[in-house]
Amino acid sequence: MSRTQAVYGLHTVRALLDKHPDRVLEVRIAERREDPRSHGIESLARERGRTVRRVSAESLRQMVGDVAHQGVVAEIVPLAPWSQDDLLAAIAAASRPLILALDGVQDPHNLGACLRTADACGVLAVIAPKDRAAQLTPAARKVAAGAAETTPFVACTNLVRTLQMLKQAGLWLFGAQAQASQAAYEADLSGGAVLVLGAEGAGLRQLTQRTCDFTVRLPQLGAVESLNVSVAAGMLLYEAVRQRAPRRP
């Protein structure tokens, strides 16, 4: 992994300056961008002791390519991906770990959206295969709006073997499957759990589905055949959060 990485977008850069300023090496802002939000980021970066440079739009394009960078790019030390040993150690230290596993999700925007929701729901880590799946690209980090720097990401060589390892660690595996007989709200997601979602369109691979302890579905009342994977992940994660919330008298 590169020792430094360029991330872009107003929300992403501001989140890093708020939460992890020590990992921000330099902030570059388009020289023609003069508005309250960009000035706010410039002021915050200087307050945190970070270097700020005003540069041309062409300079930003050379850093991150033809993307919607919003005139703000930061060079950062990225959050190191977790190894499987890191994951097991974190599981052992957690009382009711909640993990999100993505089986071959291809779109980096979906990965970023999943990371953002995972962060909001207190997910311990997000797992995905190293091959034929989206990784933490700048595009994914921008959509994650800072969550890629707070929610650990585990890129595993073999997802099924990793899921089996999580089973042995005492977690239950719940696969999202449109034809499942059990609705998500009928399943017990209140303990240590792994929510497993498949790729866009294709869904869970058969071997992944067979590895899961249970399959659950999200009720659908309309004509659309399936939900976007990041939307489905959000709905399942918030169902787990609902079940884990203290019950009011």
C-alpha positions, -999 to 999 in steps of 0.1 A, spaced: 0 0 0 12 35 -8 25 54 22 4 84 13 -29 88 -6 -48 116 -20 -84 120 -9 -108 146 -21 -141 163 -14 -153 188 12 -169 164 36 -140 138 34 -112 163 40 -131 181 68 -139 148 86 -102 139 85 -91 173 99 -117 170 126 -110 134 137 -75 125 125 -55 157 118 -23 139 125 -27 118 94 -33 148 71 0 158 56 -12 186 33 -44 202 21 -46 217 -14 -74 240 -24 -82 253 -58 -69 289 -61 -101 302 -75 -123 286 -49 -135 314 -26 -165 304 -5 -173 298 32 -169 260 31 -134 261 14 -123 289 38 -136 269 67 -115 239 57 -84 262 52 -89 277 86 -94 243 103 -63 229 86 -42 258 98 -56 255 133 -45 218 133 -10 228 121 -14 213 87 2 227 55 -23 244 31 -15 253 -5 -36 271 -31 -31 254 -64 -45 254 -99 -75 233 -109 -51 215 -133 -28 206 -104 -57 190 -86 -68 171 -117 -33 157 -120 -35 145 -84 -68 127 -85 -79 126 -121 -112 137 -137 -134 134 -106 -157 158 -87 -130 168 -62 -149 200 -53 -117 220 -53 -103 203 -22 -77 175 -20 -57 163 9 -26 141 10 -29 117 39 -14 87 56 -42 62 50 -57 40 77 -39 7 74 -61 -22 64 -66 -48 91 -53 -83 89 -73 -113 99 -53 -114 132 -63 -77 139 -99 -87 132 -98 -116 156 -82 -96 183 -109 -69 180 -137 -95 181 -122 -110 213 -123 -76 229 -158 -67 218 -190 -78 237 -214 -80 207 -193 -74 175 -212 -65 144 -194 -70 111 -204 -63 75 -191 -86 48 -194 -78 11 -193 -107 -14 -178 -92 -46 -193 -57 -46 -178 -41 -77 -188 -4 -75 -165 18 -53 -194 42 -47 -214 13 -32 -184 3 -10 -181 39 1 -218 42 10 -215 9 29 -186 22 49 -204 54 57 -234 35 71 -212 9 88 -195 38 107 -229 52 117 -240 18 130 -209 11 151 -197 -18 128 -164 -33 140 -150 -38 105 -160 -42 68 -147 -73 50 -144 -78 12 -123 -101 -11 -90 -87 -25 -99 -99 -60 -128 -90 -83 -142 -65 -57 -141 -28 -50 -112 -16 -29 -105 16 -10 -99 38 -40 -102 76 -37 -137 74 -52 -148 50 -24 -132 72 2 -150 103 -11 -184 86 -9 -175 73 26 -171 110 37 -144 101 62 -157 67 73 -130 49 54 -106 65 79 -125 54 110 -140 20 101 -114 -7 96 -114 -25 62 -103 -61 58 -94 -73 23 -92 -111 25 -78 -136 1 -107 -160 4 -140 -147 18 -155 -181 25 -125 -191 46 -127 -158 65 -164 -163 72 -157 -198 85 -130 -183 108 -156 -158 121 -180 -187 128 -153 -204 149 -148 -171 168 -185 -174 179 -203 -151 155 -235 -159 136 -236 -154 98 -267 -138 83 -268 -137 45 -291 -113 26 -311 -133 1 -343 -121 -16 -360 -155 -15 -352 -162 21 -381 -175 42 -372 -154 72 -375 -116 73 -347 -96 88 -368 -84 117 -376 -120 126 -339 -129 130 -320 -124 162 -293 -99 152 -287 -87 188 -256 -108 195 -222 -112 177 -232 -112 140 -218 -109 105 -242 -95 79 -232 -108 45 -244 -91 13 -238 -101 -23 -227 -82 -54 -248 -58 -74 -273 -78 -94 -257 -113 -88 -263 -114 -51 -245 -139 -29 -224 -167 -45 -238 -202 -38 -208 -212 -16 -210 -180 4 -247 -185 9 -241 -221 21 -215 -209 45 -241 -186 62 -260 -199 93 -292 -181 82 -305 -162 52 -328 -132 57 -348 -110 34 -359 -74 34 -397 -71 28 -404 -55 -6 -439 -43 -15 -431 -27 -49 -423 -40 -83 -385 -35 -82 -367 -69 -80 -338 -60 -58 -324 -31 -38 -291 -14 -43 -265 -32 -21 -256 -1 -1 -293 5 6 -298 -31 16 -267 -30 38 -281 2 55 -315 -14 62 -300 -46 77 -274 -27 98 -301 -4 112 -323 -35 120 -293 -48 140 -290 -14 157 -327 -14 166 -325 -49 181 -294 -39 202 -309 -7 215 -319 -7 252 -356 -14 256 -376 14 271 -402 6 297 
